[in-house]
Amino acid sequence: MFTTSAKNNMLDALQLTLSSLHTAFPGQTGLNEVTGGSPAYARKTITVAAASGEQRLTSASVTFDVPATTVRWVGFWNTAGTQFQGYSPNGGSPKEFVVDPTADTVRSPAHGYSDTQKIVFYNGTVPGGLTEGTVYFVRDSTTDTFKVAASAGGVAIDITSAGSSACLLSAIVEDVYAAQGTHQLSSATFTLGF
């Protein structure tokens, strides 16, 4: 277990100076970045405060010009924009979970999700039967558990294995732009998963 001071030092060492938008899961290299539009989409400079309490926060919102598209993920880059540093589901907040493959249920205490809500699994090894970064739908939701479907109200997916403890679960917001518009990143919080 690392101390708070050590975690703050590790977070401060990250170069987090540019943000990007993605139409689908960006993976480890920043794939599926938004392009085009008039005014043209471009990555935006972000200002991130020094680490405190094992987290770093952006200090101001940024606004992107976007063409007709769907924004699903937000990415983060180094100063030169040449090294992808990480990603987060648009409008999401990561949660830890465990899976019961026998019952095909996901357990995340007081998760707050409702049936047909959109979610994603990412980082580490996702549970068997699911694909990292794919948008799924909650079904059979209770206070602490739910099942996963490929479509709203669809059949529950057969989950064949638990996945790794590093894997995270999050709600995701798919912001659909039928025409040129703007997308705002109000805030971002960076933490370490250990």
Secondary structure as UniProt FT lines:
FT   HELIX           4..13
FT   STRAND          18..22
FT   TURN            27..30
FT   TURN            37..40
FT   STRAND          44..45
FT   TURN            53..54
FT   STRAND          55..58
FT   STRAND          62..66
FT   STRAND          69..71
FT   STRAND          73..77
FT   TURN            79..80
FT   STRAND          84..89
FT   TURN            90..91
FT   STRAND          98..100
FT   TURN            101..104
FT   STRAND          105..107
FT   TURN            109..110
FT   TURN            115..116
FT   STRAND          118..122
FT   TURN            132..133
FT   STRAND          136..139
FT   STRAND          145..149
FT   TURN            152..153
FT   TURN            165..166
FT   STRAND          168..171
FT   STRAND          175..177
FT   STRAND          181..185
FT   STRAND          189..191
//
